[in-house]
């Protein structure tokens, strides 16, 4: 028998299939399964690819004992029921668990159901579960009013630095050159047009975030200030989770491309976190959310 776990992101879904012992035997990537912002045909195509892979790997769908889906927006009963209906429509009849993607991220990050996970990708969120099973989350309310310390927020900060340097609010910054080269533009007016293009998505802005590392490597003051600001925003997410759950000396796993790939931000965040919680243990996530989903599926199957 096998189990499968899905990490349903906004633009793609990663699926992991594991054997009874928990060994990952196959990982695949498909399109999004999030009904928010995607039409039903796109979601259907994604599920078709996923279930074809499950059938190929397991022999039959019946040999996949349990399926866990981690996705955003599942607190909405309509989203949850639509996901379940889609699964059943492809002939899957065994157990199904549908949870928030922050829950699968936590399980994957620690390899167990308790601990704290801080995710900084396109967006940001902190989620924790203590050993008594109590949970709390902070952040994750979207890019328009939240998402401090995320790729989107860093992208906005980088763009803002260029504007400020242009009109003299801050000294000239290397961010200007890096951003112009990245976007293939040559002036601030073109940058304004880029930012306010109606087709511009939050993912486009978040894609700018990796430039922060290059600017920090040049010891750019504006870039270093952006690191400090966003490190503080991330610590701000952790504080209520740790204090409400009594986990000031607990384990915190860092996840998401921004935290894992930007050494400057990771170091600044870790230093500020330990100033607040000296006994907290902070480390990169052990596994990704897809692995967390398949571990949750195995746990549910085993009872």
Buried (B, 14 or more C-beta within 10 A) or exposed (E): EBBBBBBBBBEEBBBBBBBEEEEBEBBBBBBBBBBEEBEEEBBBBBBBBBBEBBBEBBEEBEEBBBBBBBBBBBEEEEBBEBBBEBBEEBEBEBBBBBBBBBBBBBBBBBBBBBBBBBBBBBBBBBBBBBEEEEBBBBBBEEBEEBBBBBBBBBBBBBBBBBBBBBEEEBEEBBBBBBBBEBBEBEEBEEBBEBBEEEEEBBBBBBBBBBBBBBBBEEEBEBBBBBBBBBBBBBBBBBBBBBEBBEBEEBBBBBBBBBBBBBEBBBEBBBEBBBEBBEEBEBEEBBBBBBBBBBBBBBBBBEE
